[in-house]
C-alpha cells in the first residue's frame, strides 16, 4: 500500500512539473538519497589557520597582470596576489595598503605616498617605490595598451626620490586620483623590466606581495593559490584558495549543492526560490545579498526624434512601472533608484525620488508634446506614429524587463518592438554607429562618483561611452568641477546637484539597482556580520575554516 | 590507384584556399572585433586604448589586406597568436628565450576533445551495429519496434537536459560520479591507477550522453543496409545452400551491409576534433568546442581561422580516406577507380 502511494505520488509530481527542469530536479531529490552529512555547520568556532576554500568562476583569466587583462576573472584572482598603494576600508573610505600615509599638496596637484617599511615580494626581494614608479610607467606606456591607462596618463610627473617615497603630480587637481591609486596593482620591476607584458611568462606565473601566491594553474580547469608567508599585510587564515572554472551556472549550482565548492554567486531564482525551499541546503549555506554600484537602465538615443523632447522622455519614465520589473524580473532583489549612485553612499542624493508609475501623467505630458491617439490606438504627431525599437544584448533579465516595458507603453499608446542582439554585434553595429532608438543596458561602476566618461558632452560618438548623445552645459560644468574638487563634502554637493539635473532630464530611465547575490558554505567562518558597506568579501583574509568542518578527502 | 590518390591530394590545395577565403570573409561579415568584448564596456577604459589595440592587430586595415597577412603566415604553417589571450600561440607551443614554454591553445584543447569523441564514437558503433542487426533481423517484430522507440527517445531528448538530470542524480543525490571538470582537485597526488580511474569517472557522463543520444542515425543506417542486403539474391542462394542463419547473417550479409558505414566514419573524422559546445560548457571541459565558441564570441580571428583551417583540412582528408577505404573494401569501386 505504502509503496503504491509512493509511486502514485511520484508520478503525480512528475506529471505536474515535468516541463520545468529545476522543479523536476527538486521532485527527483525528494526521492533521492540524502547525503549523509551530519556535521553541524552552525556551531561557532574560534579563529584558526588552515583549510582550503574552493569557489567557482564562470570564465578563465586571460592573464594574471590585471592592468593588461582587464576582465573580471583576472581581477578576482590577482586581488589575492598583488597589493595596491591604497584601498577602500570597511566604510568605503580610502586608507593605505602598501602606503603608510599620503599627503596632498596645498595646490592639490601633487600626492606624495610614504610606503610601509620592509615590504617584500614573495620571492624575498624588497618592494620599494621604484616598483610603484615602474608600474606607473608600464600602465601609461602605449606599447602595453592597457585599457585603464587614461586615469594615469593625467599624471604629469611621477618620482621615487627614495625607496619609501613615491609622488605624482597632476597638471590640475584630479579628484578621482586617489580612487585610481586604490585600483592599480603594483608589479615587481625586477621581474618585469624589459619584458613584453602581454607575452611574458610572468602573466601565467606571477610573483606578488599580497596574502596568496600562485600555486598551480591548470588551464581551463582551476587556479590554485597558497598562502604567501611573507605577505606585506601579514598572514591570511586559510591555507589554499582554489578557483574552479565552471562556465555554466547550473553546473556551478549542482557542485555547490553537492558540497564540492564553497561559494558562488547566485541568480535571483536560486537565491529566493531554490535554496530557501530546501532544508538540506539551508543547513549548509549562508546566503548574502548586497547592493552593487551598478544599475540597469533604459537609454534614449537623444539625437533622434522624438527623444530630443524632454516631455516625451519624462512621459515614458512615468509610464513604466519600475517596481513591477524589480518584482517580476529580479524577484524583488533590486531597488528603485533616482541617481546613478549606490543608495546609502554619500554620493547618492537622498532628496531625489524616482519617477512614480503614473500613466495618466504620462498621457498628459505626451499630449502637451503634441501627440494624439490615431485610429489604431497609437499616439501620433504630424502623421508620425510614436513607435520605436528597444535593443538589448542577450541577457535574460534585460529581455524580460523590455517585455514588461513594452506592455506598459502599449497601455499609453506607444508601440514598442524588442530586439536582442549578440554582444559584439550589438556594440559595433548599433551602439558605436548610434543606429538605435532605445537601449536596455546596465552600467557597473566604481566607487568614485566621477562619471565624466558617461555623461559629458565631449564623450559622445564613436567608441566613447556617452553613446546616447547626452549634452547639458550645466551637467558638463558640474562633471568638470567634480573632477577637480578634492574636498569630499563640496564634491558631494556637486554630485547631488548633478543627479538632480540628470533625473529631470531623464536621458535614461533607471530600471533597477540589483543586489549582488552569493552563497557561502557555513564551514567558512569569520565573515563580517552584518555585511559592511564594503561588501561580503571585505577582509576575506580573516575568514577561517575550523578543522572539524574541513573536507577530509582533499589532499594536495 | 596511386595517381588517383596524388591527384586527389593536389586538388585539396585549391579547395583549402577557397575554404579559408570564404571563412575569413564570412567571419569578418559579423560586426565587431576583439575590442568589443563585454569587459571593455567599462567607463574606466578609454577609446584610445581600443583604437591602439585595433592598430596593433591590423584590424584597422581592409579585410583583404588582413587576409593577405594571414595567408603569408599560413604558408609557413604559422597559425599565429591569439588576440584575446594576449598572443598565446594558436596551435602549438612556443619557447621564449628564458626557456618558458607557452602551450598552444589548440594543443591544450585538442587531446581531451579527441579522447572524448573517439571513445564516444567507439561506444556508439559498439551499440549501434548489434542494435541495427537485431532490428533488421526482427524487422517489424517487437525487438525492432522497441529499438526504434529507444533510439528516437534518445534522439529527441535535449542533451543538456539529460546532462543536468544525470549530473543531479549521479553527482548530487548520490555520490557516484563527479559533476563537472575533467580531473579531481587532488589529481596530481593520485597513483597512476587512481589517475586513470579519476579521468574515466569524470569522462563517463560527457562520453555516454552524446553516444546514447546520437545512436539513432547509425542504428538506422546499419538496419537499412542490413535489410537491403538480406533481400538480395546471394543471400537467398546462401540460405538455399543450407548455411546456418548465423553464417548467412554475419559472414555473408554483415560485411556488405557495413560498407555505407565507412563513408559515415570517414565523414565523422573532422567531427572528432570539434567538441560539442553545449556539453563542454555544462561539464566544464576545456575542449575544442568551448575554445571555438569563446573565440567566435570574442572575435578572436586567428583562433577561429586556426580551428576552421584544421577542421576543413581534416574534412578533406576524411573524405579521401573514406574513398580509399571504400575502394579497398569494395572490388567494384576499386576496378572503377583503376580504369
Interface residues (C-beta under 8 A of the other chain):
Chain A: X21 X24 X25 X28 X29 X32 X33 X35 X54 X62 X63 X68 X69 X70 X71 X72 X142 X145 X146 X147 X148 X149 X150 X151 X198 X199 X201 X203 X204 X205 X216 X218 X219 X220 X221 X222 X224 X242 X244 X245 X246 X247 X248 X250 X251 X254 X255 X257 X258 X260 X422 X423 X424 X425 X427 X428 X429 X443 X444 X445 X446 X451 X453 X454 X462 X463 X464 X465 X553 X554 X555 X556
Chain B: X30 X31 X32 X33 X35 X36 X37 X38 X39 X40 X41 X42 X43 X44 X45 X46 X47 X48 X49 X50 X51 X52 X53 X56 X84 X85 X86 X87 X96 X98 X100 X102 X103 X108 X109 X161 X164 X165 X167 X168 X169 X171 X172 X173 X174 X175 X178 X179 X180 X181 X182 X183 X185 X186 X188 X189 X281 X282 X283 X284 X285 X286 X290 X297 X298 X299
